[in-house]
Amino acid sequence: MSEVTIPYQLRARLSQLEPSLDLNWERELKTILADVSPELKETVDFQILKPKKILWDREMDQYRYQAQHSVELLSQKFLNDQMRYYASTFGLSLKSLQGLTDSLQIARLSGKCLRAN
């Protein structure tokens, strides 16, 4: 692959795409890449889209978002220790809630979590 430089404005727009937060991310991506050369699309794919877990499906002619989400993964991304602690505590609370079927047990556990913080 030859080295093609991604223009700043294009890189900035692509960097703002966040498929986990935007339902219209694929439409926005297609709009951004509409007038981009095939060589530049390859570079964009390699440098920006793949690290974001956005993959091009040539057969279906569409992009797919392949990232997995969980509270545990989210807690690892926080740089702040306190935020990591809260996310971890939240994850443990969710796991505890998943095993419960009685509404009173759920209410008690939820109350404990709210009072703890």
C-alpha positions as CSV (number, residue, x, y, z in Angstrom):
1,M,0.0,0.0,0.0
2,S,1.4,3.4,-1.0
3,E,1.5,6.0,1.7
4,V,-1.4,8.5,1.2
5,T,-1.8,11.4,3.6
6,I,-5.2,11.9,5.1
7,P,-6.1,15.6,4.9
8,Y,-6.6,17.2,8.3
9,Q,-10.3,18.1,7.8
10,L,-11.1,14.5,6.7
11,R,-9.2,13.1,9.6
12,A,-11.0,15.4,12.1
13,R,-14.4,14.4,10.8
14,L,-13.6,10.7,10.9
15,S,-12.1,11.0,14.4
16,Q,-15.5,12.3,15.6
17,L,-17.4,9.2,14.5
18,E,-18.4,7.1,17.4
19,P,-20.6,4.2,16.3
20,S,-21.4,3.2,19.9
21,L,-23.0,6.6,20.5
22,D,-24.4,7.5,17.1
23,L,-27.2,5.6,15.4
24,N,-26.5,7.3,12.1
25,W,-22.8,6.7,12.1
26,E,-22.8,4.6,8.8
27,R,-24.7,7.2,6.9
28,E,-22.4,9.9,8.2
29,L,-19.3,7.8,7.2
30,K,-20.7,7.3,3.7
31,T,-21.3,11.0,3.4
32,I,-17.7,11.8,4.5
33,L,-16.2,9.2,2.1
34,A,-18.4,10.0,-0.9
35,D,-15.8,12.0,-2.8
36,V,-12.7,10.3,-1.5
37,S,-10.4,8.4,-3.9
38,P,-10.0,4.6,-3.5
39,E,-6.4,4.9,-2.5
40,L,-7.3,7.4,0.3
41,K,-10.2,5.1,1.4
42,E,-7.7,2.3,1.9
43,T,-5.5,4.6,4.0
44,V,-8.5,5.8,6.0
45,D,-9.6,2.2,6.5
46,F,-6.2,1.1,7.8
47,Q,-5.4,4.2,10.0
48,I,-8.7,5.3,11.3
49,L,-11.6,2.8,10.8
50,K,-10.0,-0.5,11.7
51,P,-8.7,0.8,15.1
52,K,-12.3,2.0,15.8
53,K,-13.5,-1.6,14.9
54,I,-15.3,-0.3,11.8
55,L,-15.0,-2.8,9.0
56,W,-15.9,-2.6,5.3
57,D,-17.9,-5.5,4.0
58,R,-17.3,-5.4,0.3
59,E,-19.9,-8.0,-0.6
60,M,-22.7,-6.2,1.2
61,D,-21.3,-2.7,0.3
62,Q,-21.6,-1.5,3.9
63,Y,-19.7,-0.8,7.0
64,R,-20.1,-2.8,10.2
65,Y,-19.2,-1.9,13.7
66,Q,-17.5,-4.9,15.5
67,A,-16.7,-3.6,18.9
68,Q,-18.0,-5.3,22.0
69,H,-19.2,-3.3,25.0
70,S,-19.3,-4.1,28.7
71,V,-19.0,-2.2,31.9
72,E,-15.7,-4.0,32.5
73,L,-14.3,-2.8,29.2
74,L,-15.5,0.7,29.9
75,S,-13.9,0.8,33.4
76,Q,-10.5,-0.1,31.8
77,K,-10.7,2.9,29.5
78,F,-11.1,5.5,32.3
79,L,-7.8,7.3,33.2
80,N,-9.3,8.6,36.5
81,D,-9.0,6.1,39.4
82,Q,-12.3,7.2,40.9
83,M,-14.2,6.8,37.6
84,R,-12.6,3.3,37.3
85,Y,-13.8,2.5,40.8
86,Y,-17.4,3.7,40.1
87,A,-17.5,1.7,36.8
88,S,-16.2,-1.4,38.5
89,T,-18.7,-1.0,41.4
90,F,-21.5,-0.5,38.9
91,G,-20.4,-3.7,37.0
92,L,-20.4,-5.7,40.2
93,S,-23.9,-4.4,41.0
94,L,-25.2,-5.3,37.6
95,K,-23.8,-8.9,38.0
96,S,-25.6,-9.2,41.3
97,L,-28.9,-7.9,39.8
98,Q,-28.7,-10.4,36.9
99,G,-29.2,-13.4,39.3
100,L,-32.2,-11.9,41.1
101,T,-35.8,-12.5,40.2
102,D,-37.6,-11.2,43.3
103,S,-38.5,-7.5,43.0
104,L,-38.0,-6.9,46.7
105,Q,-34.4,-8.3,46.5
106,I,-33.7,-6.0,43.5
107,A,-35.1,-3.0,45.4
108,R,-32.9,-3.7,48.5
109,L,-29.8,-4.2,46.4
110,S,-30.4,-1.1,44.4
111,G,-31.0,0.9,47.6
112,K,-27.7,-0.4,49.1
113,C,-25.8,0.7,45.9
114,L,-27.3,4.2,46.0
115,R,-26.6,4.7,49.7
116,A,-23.0,3.4,49.3
117,N,-22.1,6.3,47.0
